[in-house]
């Protein structure tokens, strides 16, 4: 009887202990350590991993790529796949030899330190049986080189995964400031910035399970939404003409020992910009990235038109009927009020035509006297001075006065003289 009572007492004690443990556990989960368990729940719950959309490309008018993308990869080591075809009797020594071979191949292809890679494999192999990140920031050539060499040695378990993409400019410095710069997921200037919404696609996502190790895994049963790539842009720029322009600007800097040079080539029939460049002796030899970050100087640099206005003043005076192309004027140094007007070279009598040929300041003073201030202003405005350029690039949409101009604003008037076509607006993009 006493024996039976002893067993009942023991059972009661066990039940009390079990109940106490359960009660303490519930107390810990609900009150004492609630945030710790909440964090563990979020560690294992489904999350969404962003899939970056590919950025649209930039082409010239002939379909030559001026801006593109290269895919960057990373490698993951999966111990499960690595060991599945290994014999059960394989020694630790032979496994370590395979680790050394993997580290040696990765180091040889990517120039990374072999010891660092080997140490990472040895430390993570048993700790993360579901896989771990081995190396990042590889080009497609490096990735293919590593996988091909590993395959030749029969080594499995090294998986390549797209990491991100980087913007590249295959033509280097050519049309650099027009194209602009896109780096670190930010469009800095040029076409890259002003057409950023068009070039940028819509990111996608996929559901992943986050393991206790902090790594994310996607399974086929989980949802995914694939990214939509950005639109590509075709510019009016002609790569061949752009190359000719840039070479001639560099030649001009050297020949004249000038500090800056600007050039622009425009179709007088359509107003399309075929080539455009501004260079400076201070930075013409700077890096590709630096030159892609510069403003478009034919659009942004402002200057006094100076002698470029003389042909128009002569044209306005002749159109009014005050002078003809053959009328002559005494172009010796003269005074107008308190001002002395002279030329670098003293001229005698010059016709209206010769005044333009020799760019005579004295002769021009006679021609401008044929016009009132209002007549001069209205004629300049009618010839395109002071209008918006219409170019959808930084600075191109702003106003210029008739006193200061950018290079791209002097061109409308000249296109009217050359071809009879006046283009108030120029275009830089052909289609999307």
Order of alpha helices (4+ residues) and beta strands (2+ residues): alpha-alpha-beta-beta-beta-alpha-alpha-alpha-beta-alpha-beta-alpha-beta-beta-alpha-alpha-beta-beta-beta-beta-alpha-beta-beta-alpha-alpha-beta-alpha-beta-beta-beta-beta-alpha-alpha-alpha-beta-alpha-beta
